[in-house]
Amino acid sequence: MTVMTPRTIADATAMAAAHPDAHLLTGGTDFMVEVNFNHRKPTDVISLSRVDELRQWSLDRAAGKVFIGAAVVYADMEKGELAGLVPALAEAARTVGSPQIRSAGTLGGNLGTCSPAGDGLPVLAALDAVVHLSSADGDRAVPFADFMKGPKRNDRRPGEIINGVTVPVADGFQGYAKVGVRNAMVISIASACLAVRSGRVSIALGSVGPTVIRATVAEEWLSTAGPLDDQVAREFGSRVAAEARPIDDHRSTAAYRRHAVGVISTRLLERSTGT
């Protein structure tokens, strides 16, 4: 295996152009598991962990947006100023693996893998994040809704690297919740992120379909449902669950996933109003 270690984005994109089939690596928390089990046998790897530009985040106060570099680790998202700006991402980050994994795992890695169980992805979907990609030919920006194409499939082109994401600064409640077989060190059976932006609720679901799902029908219903009470919250949860497309697999049944995502959606909505 040949491992290349660029120090700048320009160097990284040049290497990616020269080796379009190379595996791009940041923390390696997903990739190295597959290598260790002989599920992958790469010949070329481009490690992005030493590209300082990808390890930074920045706030544009005038635009009300935060740019988060692809190699910012989850440990930096779960606390501090960034956690206050994007609290749902902080909540999701706290559920990722162990402290060791959170010190290596990145949002760029979540995007590169594009597993529907990725903890950061429902947050990006609920916040209408934009994914930034760079190549030797230039940069482009892709709405998250168009970036994730299917389970472990995305819109990244050969020779491109994921530069980072842009998300709006919180102007209302944000929350993330997931269900697993235990309280920590677990891949989600079902997850959801709910955000209130400009008085309107958005909700995105993980692990209950081939991609992360925005429950837009339930969102639209809630916008006309009137004052929130227990009945409205439960109905919202039921409508969210109806938009899920879960499957039976070794981690859960489709029926349990649908039930779980409805329950956590109801609870997130209740949290948003303090009820």
Wavefront OBJ file of the C-alpha trace (Angstrom):
o trace
v 0.000 0.000 0.000
v 1.341 3.435 -0.967
v 0.341 6.195 1.474
v 0.603 9.822 0.354
v 0.495 12.627 2.932
v -0.193 16.055 1.421
v 0.170 19.170 3.584
v -2.072 21.537 1.567
v -5.363 21.284 -0.311
v -3.512 22.073 -3.538
v -1.162 19.145 -2.966
v -4.073 16.892 -2.030
v -6.061 17.690 -5.167
v -2.961 17.208 -7.333
v -2.419 13.779 -5.795
v -6.096 12.914 -6.207
v -5.936 13.924 -9.875
v -2.887 11.723 -10.410
v -4.422 8.825 -8.459
v -8.216 9.063 -8.988
v -8.790 5.582 -7.547
v -6.843 6.266 -4.343
v -8.738 5.976 -1.068
v -9.032 9.315 0.753
v -8.395 8.968 4.473
v -8.917 11.333 7.410
v -9.426 9.503 10.704
v -9.739 6.037 9.198
v -12.234 4.859 11.823
v -14.410 3.185 9.157
v -11.781 2.395 6.547
v -9.257 0.614 8.772
v -11.929 -1.734 10.111
v -12.616 -2.861 6.537
v -8.897 -3.211 5.817
v -8.372 -5.272 8.960
v -11.161 -7.658 7.930
v -9.802 -7.873 4.372
v -12.927 -6.246 2.963
v -10.696 -3.675 1.252
v -7.213 -4.014 -0.165
v -6.266 -0.556 -1.425
v -3.072 0.045 -3.346
v -3.020 3.841 -2.924
v -4.153 5.945 0.035
v -4.133 9.733 0.350
v -4.089 10.704 4.018
v -5.653 14.145 4.558
v -5.049 14.285 8.301
v -2.032 16.617 7.950
v -3.777 19.194 5.762
v -4.202 21.996 8.285
v -6.755 23.825 6.128
v -9.128 20.873 6.472
v -8.801 20.831 10.265
v -10.200 24.350 10.710
v -13.671 25.765 11.122
v -14.801 29.364 10.709
v -17.833 31.525 11.474
v -19.339 34.033 9.051
v -21.427 36.118 11.427
v -22.869 38.331 8.704
v -24.172 35.335 6.754
v -25.089 33.376 9.884
v -23.181 30.326 8.671
v -20.386 28.057 9.898
v -17.855 26.326 7.666
v -16.515 23.081 9.142
v -13.450 21.552 7.516
v -13.630 17.923 6.471
v -10.889 16.875 8.924
v -12.314 18.593 12.022
v -12.656 15.755 14.531
v -15.787 14.966 16.530
v -13.985 15.794 19.767
v -13.814 19.416 18.581
v -17.522 19.480 17.706
v -18.881 18.195 21.008
v -17.756 21.134 23.131
v -16.671 24.758 23.013
v -17.817 27.532 20.687
v -18.637 25.247 17.765
v -20.991 23.216 19.961
v -22.888 26.391 20.800
v -23.208 27.375 17.158
v -24.442 23.976 15.946
v -25.816 22.184 19.037
v -27.370 19.265 17.139
v -23.981 18.435 15.680
v -22.502 18.543 19.184
v -25.175 16.127 20.424
v -24.496 13.790 17.506
v -20.730 14.013 18.054
v -21.097 12.932 21.681
v -22.732 9.674 20.548
v -19.907 8.694 18.184
v -17.891 5.714 19.405
v -15.377 6.150 22.204
v -13.225 9.180 23.132
v -10.441 7.657 21.022
v -12.714 7.391 17.993
v -14.046 10.929 18.497
v -10.458 12.176 18.537
v -9.870 10.648 15.087
v -13.258 10.444 13.359
v -14.365 13.334 11.162
v -17.413 14.726 9.426
v -15.552 14.393 6.121
v -15.164 10.692 6.819
v -18.905 10.394 7.509
v -19.588 12.086 4.182
v -17.053 9.972 2.328
v -18.459 6.717 3.688
v -22.066 7.908 3.335
v -23.546 5.179 5.498
v -27.184 5.930 6.398
v -26.131 5.139 9.999
v -23.555 7.962 10.052
v -24.333 10.065 13.117
v -23.435 13.413 11.558
v -25.501 12.983 8.406
v -29.062 13.518 9.760
v -27.808 16.806 11.221
v -26.512 17.934 7.840
v -29.793 16.933 6.199
v -31.988 18.714 8.745
v -29.900 21.889 8.465
v -29.800 21.879 4.634
v -26.001 21.784 4.728
v -23.868 22.405 1.660
v -20.951 20.059 0.916
v -17.829 21.656 -0.569
v -15.550 19.666 -2.873
v -12.186 20.569 -4.385
v -10.272 19.181 -7.327
v -7.413 20.213 -9.584
v -10.082 21.640 -11.921
v -11.682 23.861 -9.264
v -14.264 23.840 -6.492
v -17.948 23.070 -6.402
v -20.703 23.123 -3.794
v -23.409 20.463 -3.559
v -26.495 20.598 -1.313
v -26.435 17.646 1.065
v -29.805 16.541 -0.319
v -28.077 15.941 -3.675
v -24.794 14.616 -2.284
v -25.894 11.319 -0.726
v -26.964 9.023 -3.558
v -27.495 5.743 -1.713
v -25.969 3.473 0.927
v -22.243 4.234 0.801
v -22.652 6.155 -2.490
v -22.197 9.879 -2.948
v -21.685 12.576 -5.570
v -17.911 12.900 -5.126
v -16.199 12.616 -8.500
v -12.842 10.953 -9.226
v -10.052 13.346 -8.337
v -12.173 15.340 -5.867
v -11.686 15.681 -2.142
v -14.326 16.735 0.366
v -13.244 20.153 1.595
v -15.884 20.714 4.269
v -19.500 21.702 4.877
v -21.412 24.898 5.496
v -24.301 24.875 7.972
v -26.462 27.695 9.362
v -25.880 28.989 12.866
v -28.625 27.847 15.228
v -31.462 30.349 15.576
v -33.783 27.978 17.416
v -33.879 24.552 19.018
v -31.690 21.771 17.639
v -31.637 18.206 18.894
v -30.304 14.791 17.936
v -31.242 11.372 19.286
v -30.541 7.794 18.367
v -31.479 4.292 19.462
v -28.989 1.430 19.717
v -28.573 -1.858 21.494
v -26.674 -0.127 24.313
v -25.992 3.402 25.538
v -22.546 3.942 23.984
v -20.096 2.539 21.414
v -22.970 1.591 19.138
v -24.090 1.972 15.530
v -27.554 3.476 15.463
v -30.634 1.355 14.842
v -32.577 4.572 14.240
v -31.650 8.225 14.603
v -33.173 11.643 14.038
v -32.222 15.304 14.052
v -34.845 17.982 14.591
v -34.144 21.674 14.074
v -36.332 24.753 14.403
v -35.284 27.439 11.947
v -37.187 30.688 11.539
v -40.071 29.086 13.416
v -40.318 26.066 11.100
v -39.422 22.484 12.025
v -37.188 20.293 9.892
v -36.440 16.663 10.702
v -34.099 14.113 9.139
v -33.818 10.389 9.847
v -30.851 8.020 9.858
v -30.607 4.208 9.705
v -34.201 3.825 8.498
v -33.653 3.918 4.741
v -31.005 3.593 2.029
v -30.120 7.254 2.545
v -30.760 9.847 5.232
v -34.435 10.818 4.876
v -35.988 14.263 5.270
v -39.545 13.739 6.501
v -40.894 16.616 4.435
v -44.530 15.466 4.482
v -44.545 15.420 8.289
v -42.784 18.805 8.337
v -45.471 20.322 6.109
v -48.282 18.817 8.196
v -46.789 20.217 11.394
v -46.570 23.716 9.928
v -50.384 23.794 9.745
v -51.214 21.612 12.774
v -51.731 24.457 15.211
v -50.437 24.726 18.801
v -48.243 21.875 19.947
v -49.725 19.510 22.514
v -49.257 15.821 23.328
v -51.660 14.724 20.615
v -49.940 16.805 17.932
v -46.518 15.545 19.021
v -47.635 11.907 18.832
v -49.266 12.428 15.457
v -46.090 14.087 14.203
v -44.086 11.063 15.339
v -46.474 8.721 13.535
v -46.255 10.744 10.340
v -42.453 10.826 10.529
v -42.373 7.040 11.009
v -44.593 6.605 7.953
v -41.922 8.269 5.810
v -39.187 5.893 6.973
v -38.108 3.043 4.697
v -36.422 0.607 7.106
v -35.280 -2.949 6.471
v -34.729 -6.066 8.543
v -31.055 -6.815 9.115
v -28.716 -8.296 11.722
v -29.041 -5.201 13.934
v -32.813 -4.747 14.032
v -36.155 -5.395 12.416
v -37.863 -2.917 10.127
v -40.863 -2.769 12.471
v -38.741 -1.817 15.481
v -36.821 0.792 13.491
v -40.060 2.420 12.345
v -41.436 2.425 15.894
v -38.192 3.797 17.353
v -37.845 6.650 14.898
v -41.433 7.695 15.575
v -40.829 7.756 19.331
v -37.601 9.752 19.181
v -39.174 12.212 16.730
v -42.050 12.795 19.131
v -39.634 13.321 22.013
v -37.435 15.716 20.011
v -40.476 17.808 19.134
v -41.538 17.879 22.778
v -37.984 18.901 23.778
v -38.126 21.771 21.294
v -40.890 23.420 23.316
v -39.765 22.289 26.759
v -42.804 20.022 27.199
l 1 2 3 4 5 6 7 8 9 10 11 12 13 14 15 16 17 18 19 20 21 22 23 24 25 26 27 28 29 30 31 32 33 34 35 36 37 38 39 40 41 42 43 44 45 46 47 48 49 50 51 52 53 54 55 56 57 58 59 60 61 62 63 64 65 66 67 68 69 70 71 72 73 74 75 76 77 78 79 80 81 82 83 84 85 86 87 88 89 90 91 92 93 94 95 96 97 98 99 100 101 102 103 104 105 106 107 108 109 110 111 112 113 114 115 116 117 118 119 120 121 122 123 124 125 126 127 128 129 130 131 132 133 134 135 136 137 138 139 140 141 142 143 144 145 146 147 148 149 150 151 152 153 154 155 156 157 158 159 160 161 162 163 164 165 166 167 168 169 170 171 172 173 174 175 176 177 178 179 180 181 182 183 184 185 186 187 188 189 190 191 192 193 194 195 196 197 198 199 200 201 202 203 204 205 206 207 208 209 210 211 212 213 214 215 216 217 218 219 220 221 222 223 224 225 226 227 228 229 230 231 232 233 234 235 236 237 238 239 240 241 242 243 244 245 246 247 248 249 250 251 252 253 254 255 256 257 258 259 260 261 262 263 264 265 266 267 268 269 270 271 272 273 274 275
